Amino acid sequence: MNHNIDELNLSINAIKAIERKGFKEFTSIQRKVIPLILSGEKDLLVQSQTGTGKTAAFAIPLIEKIKEKKANQILILAPTRELVIQLSEEIHSLCGRKRIKIALLYGGQSFDSQLKRLKNGAEIVIGTPGRVSEHISRKTYKTKKIDYLILDEVDEMLKSGFADDMEEILKFSNRNRRTYFFSATVPDKISQLAKMYTKRLIRVYSDYKKITNEQTRQIYFDVLSHDKLDYLKTILKFEKDFYGIVFCTTKLKAKHLGIKLTKLGFSAGAIHGDLEQDERERIIGKFRQKKIMILTATDVAARGLDIPDLTHIINYSLPKNSDSYVHRIGRTGRAGKPGIAITFVTPEDDSKFIRIRKILKQIVHHDDIDNYKIIEKKEEEKSKKSQKDSEKEIRLYFSLGTKNGMTRQKLVEYIFKHTQITGEKLAHILVSETFSFVTTSESNAEIILNEFRNTKNGKRKMVEIAKEKPKNKS
């Protein structure tokens, strides 16, 4: 255990919880914030980006200070239901043996179920400003006696139109509380709010050098707009263990890009503003469980999405400013793990990207896609030779054809949907009216046969090993 954790005189329970989380040492923000909250003397305005460990920065000391079985001690506000859920999970993981109840208040759930949790004596309440305000106005939740009020991602709450709700909650909550603001950026409006509704405020700064983690290698490619998809395909094929987010500027681009990648056989999904909440949560859940390895999204759709072990971030579209750039790339290269942030820069983007780099004073390495293609070609040739030497190919018969609405592409998608075997692992695909043939490796054939062993199309098995053509007798 690093000395900067030991020296804070945390309880054995806290230290063991931290060890289970795999912390080696505290981040810069955590080293600054934890002692201040433990002392309990000041209100804080903390500038912190995604990836700096801000949740643990306030959760660890507050769990230390919280009293079990005393309801309604802490209120945490967050901009989205996803972040509300994430905060709850993170706090639970740091509680150790302390039995702490958490009530979540956000839209899309009935008031009755939320009221039940509140009446059950939750020590911590986490919610979106809108839903918390509704509970306050209905007198189903009171903030007159809370000890701590935390506002997480304040700038995002303002952008989401929660300014009035936040002010109402700040105005009518316990005057003797401690208040902690956390925000990636600190415009005048946030400074004014903090000064108006706190008594002994101090600011904690984090510079961009700390925010953009040294563990993250930053790369950019000069690319024409119509070549972006080809560049992305090359990178995804080259980076075999890719697990990351591809950022687009509009929900339409995110949606269409996700569809295109899926049709190409990649394990991809998209989140955007047109999705119903249930569908959005389903896709994010699959991404967290690594059932989907690529997520296409806009900044708005990905707001509050915090996944610790992403390997890559790709700026398919250039972010609007340096703050957005930092937000995006801060999602990889975390917890001591290396990460890669790749940015596509079109000629139209060139001057904006130069400005971003000047503001951040970051080293962003220029790369050439041909370097990837050369290595990829060599690896493919090596892989094909190795596969040919070590594993024979199997021809499979599918009792599906054009009569069933099948095309080559739809058959690839059908196989991927059921087996997660991608299109590049299938060869010699032939689709006839009532049947199809696909050739793949022996190990992949075994997976496909096992998956469809109890599936039939009418009386015929859905999949079986194709019979060899009889040899012509001379």
C-alpha positions as CSV (number, residue, x, y, z in Angstrom):
1,M,0.0,0.0,0.0
2,N,1.4,3.4,-1.0
3,H,2.2,5.8,1.8
4,N,-0.1,8.4,0.5
5,I,-3.0,6.1,1.4
6,D,-1.6,5.0,4.8
7,E,-0.9,8.5,6.0
8,L,-4.6,9.6,6.1
9,N,-5.4,7.6,9.2
10,L,-8.4,5.9,7.5
11,S,-10.2,3.1,9.3
12,I,-9.3,-0.5,8.7
13,N,-12.6,-0.9,6.9
14,A,-11.8,1.9,4.5
15,I,-8.3,0.6,3.8
16,K,-9.5,-2.9,3.1
17,A,-12.3,-1.6,0.8
18,I,-9.7,0.5,-1.1
19,E,-7.4,-2.5,-1.4
20,R,-10.2,-4.6,-2.8
21,K,-10.8,-1.9,-5.5
22,G,-7.1,-2.4,-6.5
23,F,-6.0,1.2,-5.7
24,K,-2.2,1.4,-5.6
25,E,-2.1,5.1,-4.7
26,F,-4.4,8.1,-4.6
27,T,-4.8,10.4,-7.7
28,S,-3.9,14.1,-7.5
29,I,-7.5,15.1,-6.9
30,Q,-8.0,12.4,-4.2
31,R,-4.8,13.5,-2.3
32,K,-6.1,17.0,-2.2
33,V,-9.8,16.4,-1.6
34,I,-10.0,13.5,0.9
35,P,-8.2,15.3,3.8
36,L,-10.3,18.4,3.3
37,I,-13.6,16.5,3.5
38,L,-12.3,14.4,6.5
39,S,-11.5,17.7,8.3
40,G,-15.1,18.9,7.6
41,E,-14.2,22.5,7.9
42,K,-14.6,23.8,4.4
43,D,-17.0,23.8,1.5
44,L,-15.2,22.9,-1.8
45,L,-15.3,23.8,-5.5
46,V,-13.3,21.1,-7.2
47,Q,-12.3,21.2,-10.9
48,S,-12.1,17.6,-12.0
49,Q,-12.4,15.7,-15.3
50,T,-13.6,12.2,-16.0
51,G,-10.9,9.8,-15.1
52,T,-9.4,11.7,-12.2
53,G,-11.0,9.6,-9.5
54,K,-13.4,12.2,-8.3
55,T,-16.1,9.8,-7.1
56,A,-13.7,8.1,-4.7
57,A,-12.4,11.5,-3.7
58,F,-15.7,12.4,-2.0
59,A,-17.0,8.8,-1.4
60,I,-14.1,7.5,0.8
61,P,-14.2,10.4,3.4
62,L,-18.0,10.6,3.5
63,I,-18.3,6.8,4.1
64,E,-15.8,7.3,7.0
65,K,-18.0,10.1,8.4
66,I,-21.4,8.6,7.8
67,K,-23.4,7.1,10.8
68,E,-25.2,3.8,10.2
69,K,-28.9,3.7,10.6
70,K,-29.2,7.5,10.6
71,A,-31.4,8.4,7.7
72,N,-30.9,11.2,5.2
73,Q,-27.3,12.4,5.9
74,I,-26.0,12.9,2.4
75,L,-27.6,14.2,-0.9
76,I,-25.7,13.7,-4.2
77,L,-26.9,15.4,-7.4
78,A,-25.9,14.2,-10.8
79,P,-27.0,15.1,-14.4
80,T,-28.2,11.7,-15.7
81,R,-29.8,8.6,-14.4
82,E,-26.8,6.6,-15.7
83,L,-24.4,8.6,-13.6
84,V,-26.8,8.3,-10.6
85,I,-26.6,4.5,-11.0
86,Q,-22.9,4.5,-11.4
87,L,-22.3,6.6,-8.4
88,S,-24.4,4.2,-6.3
89,E,-22.4,1.2,-7.5
90,E,-19.1,3.0,-6.9
91,I,-20.1,4.1,-3.4
92,H,-21.4,0.6,-2.5
93,S,-18.1,-0.9,-3.6
94,L,-16.3,1.4,-1.1
95,C,-18.5,0.8,1.9
96,G,-16.7,-2.4,3.0
97,R,-18.5,-3.8,6.1
98,K,-20.5,-0.6,6.7
99,R,-24.2,-1.3,6.0
100,I,-25.3,1.8,4.2
101,K,-28.6,2.2,2.4
102,I,-28.8,4.3,-0.8
103,A,-32.0,5.6,-2.4
104,L,-31.9,6.6,-6.1
105,L,-34.2,9.4,-7.4
106,Y,-34.5,9.8,-11.2
107,G,-37.1,10.0,-13.9
108,G,-38.5,6.9,-15.4
109,Q,-39.3,5.3,-12.1
110,S,-42.5,5.6,-10.1
111,F,-42.6,7.9,-7.2
112,D,-44.1,5.2,-5.0
113,S,-41.1,2.9,-5.4
114,Q,-38.7,5.8,-4.7
115,L,-40.8,6.8,-1.7
116,K,-40.5,3.3,-0.3
117,R,-36.7,3.5,-0.4
118,L,-36.7,6.9,1.3
119,K,-39.0,5.6,4.1
120,N,-36.7,2.7,4.5
121,G,-34.1,5.0,6.1
122,A,-31.5,5.6,3.4
123,E,-28.4,7.3,4.7
124,I,-27.5,8.5,1.2
125,V,-29.8,9.9,-1.5
126,I,-28.5,10.2,-5.1
127,G,-30.6,11.8,-7.7
128,T,-31.1,14.1,-10.7
129,P,-31.9,17.7,-9.8
130,G,-35.3,17.5,-11.5
131,R,-36.6,14.4,-9.7
132,V,-35.2,15.5,-6.4
133,S,-37.0,18.8,-6.7
134,E,-40.2,17.0,-7.5
135,H,-39.9,15.0,-4.3
136,I,-39.2,18.1,-2.3
137,S,-42.2,19.9,-3.8
138,R,-44.4,16.8,-3.0
139,K,-42.9,16.8,0.5
140,T,-41.8,13.2,0.1
141,Y,-38.2,14.2,0.7
142,K,-36.8,16.8,3.0
143,T,-33.3,18.4,2.8
144,K,-33.5,20.5,6.0
145,K,-31.4,18.1,8.0
146,I,-28.8,16.8,5.5
147,D,-25.2,17.1,6.6
148,Y,-23.6,17.0,3.2
149,L,-24.6,18.1,-0.3
150,I,-22.5,17.0,-3.3
151,L,-23.1,18.4,-6.8
152,D,-21.3,16.2,-9.3
153,E,-20.6,17.4,-12.9
154,V,-22.2,20.8,-12.2
155,D,-21.4,22.1,-15.7
156,E,-23.3,19.2,-17.3
157,M,-26.3,19.8,-15.0
158,L,-26.3,23.5,-16.1
159,K,-26.2,22.4,-19.8
160,S,-29.1,20.1,-19.2
161,G,-31.3,22.9,-17.9
162,F,-31.2,22.1,-14.2
163,A,-30.1,25.5,-13.0
164,D,-33.4,26.4,-11.3
165,D,-33.7,23.0,-9.6
166,M,-30.1,23.2,-8.3
167,E,-30.7,26.7,-6.9
168,E,-33.9,25.5,-5.2
169,I,-32.1,22.6,-3.6
170,L,-29.2,24.7,-2.5
171,K,-31.5,27.4,-1.1
172,F,-33.7,25.2,1.0
173,S,-31.2,22.6,2.3
174,N,-29.7,22.6,5.8
175,R,-27.8,25.9,6.2
176,N,-25.2,24.2,8.4
177,R,-24.4,21.5,5.8
178,R,-21.0,21.1,4.0
179,T,-21.3,21.6,0.2
180,Y,-19.0,20.1,-2.4
181,F,-19.1,21.2,-6.1
182,F,-17.4,19.0,-8.7
183,S,-17.1,20.2,-12.2
184,A,-14.9,19.7,-15.3
185,T,-15.1,23.4,-16.1
186,V,-15.8,26.3,-13.9
187,P,-17.7,29.1,-15.8
188,D,-18.9,32.2,-13.9
189,K,-22.3,30.8,-13.2
190,I,-20.8,27.9,-11.2
191,S,-18.5,30.3,-9.3
192,Q,-21.5,32.5,-8.5
193,L,-23.6,29.5,-7.3
194,A,-20.7,28.2,-5.1
195,K,-20.1,31.6,-3.5
196,M,-23.8,32.4,-2.9
197,Y,-24.6,29.1,-1.2
198,T,-21.5,28.3,0.8
199,K,-19.9,29.9,3.9
200,R,-16.2,28.9,3.8
201,L,-15.4,28.0,0.3
202,I,-12.0,27.0,-1.1
203,R,-11.2,25.9,-4.7
204,V,-9.2,22.9,-5.6
205,Y,-7.6,23.1,-9.0
206,S,-6.5,20.4,-11.4
207,D,-4.4,21.4,-14.4
208,Y,-4.8,19.8,-17.8
209,K,-1.5,18.1,-17.5
210,K,-2.8,16.0,-14.7
211,I,-6.2,15.6,-16.3
212,T,-4.9,14.1,-19.6
213,N,-3.3,11.1,-18.2
214,E,0.3,10.2,-19.2
215,Q,-0.9,6.6,-19.5
216,T,-2.9,7.7,-22.6
217,R,-1.0,7.9,-25.9
218,Q,-2.6,10.5,-28.1
219,I,-2.5,10.0,-31.9
220,Y,-4.0,11.9,-34.8
221,F,-4.5,11.0,-38.5
222,D,-5.0,13.4,-41.4
223,V,-8.0,12.1,-43.2
224,L,-10.6,13.1,-45.8
225,S,-14.2,12.9,-44.6
226,H,-15.1,10.1,-47.1
227,D,-12.1,8.0,-46.0
228,K,-13.0,8.0,-42.3
229,L,-14.9,4.7,-42.3
230,D,-12.0,2.9,-44.1
231,Y,-9.5,4.3,-41.6
232,L,-11.7,3.2,-38.7
233,K,-12.1,-0.4,-40.2
234,T,-8.3,-0.6,-40.5
235,I,-7.7,0.5,-36.9
236,L,-10.4,-1.8,-35.5
237,K,-8.9,-4.8,-37.4
238,F,-5.4,-3.9,-36.3
239,E,-6.3,-3.3,-32.6
240,K,-7.4,-6.9,-31.8
241,D,-8.4,-6.1,-28.1
242,F,-10.2,-2.9,-28.9
243,Y,-12.8,-1.9,-26.2
244,G,-13.8,1.7,-26.6
245,I,-16.0,4.5,-27.6
246,V,-16.1,6.1,-31.1
247,F,-17.3,9.7,-30.7
248,C,-19.5,11.5,-33.4
249,T,-20.8,15.0,-33.5
250,T,-24.5,14.2,-34.2
251,K,-26.9,11.4,-33.1
252,L,-27.6,10.6,-36.8
253,K,-23.9,9.9,-37.4
254,A,-23.5,7.8,-34.2
255,K,-26.6,5.8,-35.2
256,H,-25.5,5.1,-38.8
257,L,-21.9,4.4,-37.9
258,G,-23.0,1.8,-35.3
259,I,-25.2,0.1,-37.9
260,K,-22.4,0.1,-40.5
261,L,-19.9,-1.4,-38.1
262,T,-22.4,-4.1,-37.1
263,K,-23.0,-5.0,-40.8
264,L,-19.3,-5.2,-41.3
265,G,-19.1,-7.9,-38.6
266,F,-17.8,-5.8,-35.7
267,S,-19.2,-6.1,-32.2
268,A,-20.8,-2.6,-32.1
269,G,-23.7,-0.7,-30.7
270,A,-24.8,2.9,-30.7
271,I,-26.4,5.3,-28.2
272,H,-28.1,8.5,-29.3
273,G,-30.9,10.8,-28.5
274,D,-33.6,8.9,-30.5
275,L,-33.3,5.8,-28.3
276,E,-35.9,4.9,-25.7
277,Q,-34.4,4.8,-22.2
278,D,-34.9,1.1,-21.8
279,E,-33.1,0.4,-25.1
280,R,-30.3,2.8,-24.2
281,E,-29.8,1.1,-20.8
282,R,-29.8,-2.3,-22.6
283,I,-27.0,-1.3,-25.0
284,I,-24.9,0.3,-22.2
285,G,-25.4,-2.8,-20.1
286,K,-24.1,-5.0,-23.0
287,F,-21.1,-2.7,-23.4
288,R,-20.3,-2.8,-19.7
289,Q,-20.4,-6.6,-19.8
290,K,-18.2,-6.6,-23.0
291,K,-20.9,-8.3,-25.0
292,I,-20.4,-5.2,-27.2
293,M,-16.8,-4.0,-27.7
294,I,-17.4,-0.8,-29.7
295,L,-19.8,1.9,-28.7
296,T,-20.6,4.8,-31.1
297,A,-22.0,7.9,-29.3
298,T,-22.3,11.6,-29.1
299,D,-20.9,13.6,-26.2
300,V,-24.5,14.2,-25.0
301,A,-25.4,10.5,-25.2
302,A,-22.2,9.4,-23.4
303,R,-22.6,12.0,-20.6
304,G,-22.2,10.4,-17.3
305,L,-21.0,7.1,-18.8
306,D,-17.9,6.1,-16.8
307,I,-16.3,2.8,-17.6
308,P,-12.9,2.3,-16.1
309,D,-11.1,-0.2,-18.4
310,L,-11.6,1.2,-21.9
311,T,-8.6,0.6,-24.2
312,H,-9.4,3.2,-26.8
313,I,-11.2,6.4,-27.5
314,I,-11.6,7.5,-31.2
315,N,-12.6,11.0,-32.1
316,Y,-14.4,10.1,-35.4
317,S,-15.5,13.7,-35.4
318,L,-13.4,16.4,-33.9
319,P,-14.7,17.6,-30.5
320,K,-16.1,21.1,-30.4
321,N,-13.4,22.5,-28.0
322,S,-10.5,21.6,-25.7
323,D,-12.8,20.8,-22.8
324,S,-14.7,18.2,-24.8
325,Y,-11.4,16.8,-26.0
326,V,-10.2,16.3,-22.5
327,H,-13.6,14.8,-21.4
328,R,-13.4,12.3,-24.2
329,I,-9.8,11.1,-23.9
330,G,-10.0,11.1,-20.1
331,R,-12.2,8.0,-20.4
332,T,-9.2,5.8,-21.3
333,G,-5.7,5.2,-19.7
334,R,-7.1,4.9,-16.2
335,A,-6.3,3.0,-13.0
336,G,-2.7,2.6,-14.2
337,K,-3.7,0.9,-17.4
338,P,-2.4,2.2,-20.8
339,G,-4.9,3.8,-23.2
340,I,-5.0,5.2,-26.7
341,A,-6.8,8.2,-27.9
342,I,-7.1,8.6,-31.7
343,T,-8.4,11.7,-33.5
344,F,-9.4,12.0,-37.2
345,V,-8.5,15.4,-38.5
346,T,-10.0,16.6,-41.8
347,P,-8.6,19.6,-43.7
348,E,-11.6,21.6,-42.4
349,D,-10.7,20.6,-38.8
350,D,-7.0,21.5,-39.1
351,S,-7.0,25.0,-37.6
352,K,-9.4,24.0,-34.7
353,F,-7.2,21.0,-33.8
354,I,-4.1,23.2,-33.7
355,R,-5.9,25.5,-31.3
356,I,-7.0,22.6,-29.1
357,R,-3.4,21.3,-28.9
358,K,-2.0,24.8,-28.1
359,I,-4.5,25.3,-25.3
360,L,-3.8,21.9,-23.8
361,K,0.0,21.9,-24.4
362,Q,-0.2,18.2,-25.1
363,I,2.0,16.0,-27.3
364,V,-0.3,14.4,-29.9
365,H,1.6,12.1,-32.2
366,H,0.9,12.2,-36.0
367,D,0.5,8.8,-37.6
368,D,0.0,7.4,-41.0
369,I,-2.7,4.8,-41.7
370,D,-0.4,3.0,-44.1
371,N,1.7,2.0,-41.1
372,Y,-1.3,0.1,-39.8
373,K,-2.1,-1.4,-43.2
374,I,1.4,-2.7,-43.7
375,I,1.5,-4.4,-40.3
376,E,-2.1,-5.6,-40.7
377,K,-1.3,-7.2,-44.1
378,K,1.8,-9.0,-42.7
379,E,-0.3,-10.2,-39.7
380,E,-3.1,-11.5,-41.9
381,E,-0.6,-13.4,-44.1
382,K,1.0,-14.9,-41.1
383,S,-2.3,-15.7,-39.5
384,K,-3.6,-17.4,-42.7
385,K,-0.4,-19.4,-43.1
386,S,-0.6,-20.4,-39.4
387,Q,-4.3,-21.3,-39.6
388,K,-3.7,-23.3,-42.8
389,D,-0.9,-25.2,-41.2
390,S,-2.7,-25.9,-37.9
391,E,-6.4,-26.1,-38.6
392,K,-8.4,-27.5,-41.5
393,E,-11.4,-25.7,-42.9
394,I,-15.0,-27.0,-42.7
395,R,-17.8,-26.4,-45.2
396,L,-21.2,-25.8,-43.5
397,Y,-24.6,-26.2,-45.0
398,F,-27.4,-23.8,-43.9
399,S,-31.1,-24.6,-44.7
400,L,-31.7,-20.9,-45.4
401,G,-31.6,-19.2,-48.7
402,T,-33.0,-16.2,-50.7
403,K,-36.5,-17.8,-50.2
404,N,-36.0,-17.0,-46.4
405,G,-34.9,-13.4,-47.2
406,M,-31.2,-14.3,-46.9
407,T,-28.4,-12.4,-48.7
408,R,-24.6,-12.9,-48.1
409,Q,-24.6,-9.9,-45.7
410,K,-27.7,-11.0,-43.8
411,L,-26.3,-14.5,-43.4
412,V,-23.1,-13.0,-41.9
413,E,-25.2,-10.9,-39.5
414,Y,-27.3,-13.9,-38.6
415,I,-24.2,-16.0,-37.8
416,F,-22.7,-13.2,-35.8
417,K,-25.9,-12.6,-33.8
418,H,-26.0,-16.1,-32.6
419,T,-22.3,-16.9,-32.2
420,Q,-20.3,-13.6,-32.1
421,I,-18.2,-15.0,-35.0
422,T,-17.4,-12.1,-37.3
423,G,-17.6,-11.9,-41.1
424,E,-13.8,-11.9,-41.6
425,K,-13.7,-15.5,-40.1
426,L,-16.1,-16.8,-42.8
427,A,-15.2,-17.5,-46.4
428,H,-16.7,-18.9,-49.7
429,I,-20.2,-17.8,-48.8
430,L,-22.8,-19.0,-51.3
431,V,-26.5,-18.2,-51.0
432,S,-29.0,-20.1,-53.2
433,E,-32.8,-20.1,-53.2
434,T,-33.3,-22.7,-50.4
435,F,-29.9,-23.2,-48.9
436,S,-26.5,-21.6,-48.3
437,F,-22.8,-22.7,-47.8
438,V,-20.2,-21.1,-45.5
439,T,-16.6,-22.2,-45.0
440,T,-14.8,-21.5,-41.7
441,S,-12.2,-23.0,-39.4
442,E,-12.8,-26.2,-37.6
443,S,-13.0,-24.5,-34.2
444,N,-15.5,-21.9,-35.5
445,A,-17.5,-24.6,-37.3
446,E,-17.8,-26.4,-33.9
447,I,-19.1,-23.3,-32.2
448,I,-21.7,-22.8,-35.0
449,L,-22.8,-26.4,-35.0
450,N,-23.2,-26.4,-31.2
451,E,-25.2,-23.2,-31.2
452,F,-27.7,-24.5,-33.8
453,R,-27.7,-28.2,-32.9
454,N,-31.4,-28.0,-31.7
455,T,-32.5,-25.5,-34.4
456,K,-34.5,-26.6,-37.5
457,N,-35.9,-24.9,-40.5
458,G,-39.0,-27.0,-41.1
459,K,-37.9,-30.6,-40.9
460,R,-34.3,-29.9,-41.9
461,K,-31.5,-29.1,-39.5
462,M,-30.6,-25.4,-39.6
463,V,-26.9,-26.2,-39.9
464,E,-24.9,-29.3,-40.7
465,I,-21.5,-30.2,-42.2
466,A,-21.9,-30.1,-46.0
467,K,-21.5,-33.3,-47.8
468,E,-18.6,-33.6,-50.2
469,K,-19.4,-33.7,-53.9
470,P,-18.9,-37.2,-55.3
471,K,-15.8,-37.4,-57.4
472,N,-16.4,-38.1,-61.1
473,K,-15.4,-41.6,-62.2
474,S,-13.0,-41.7,-65.1
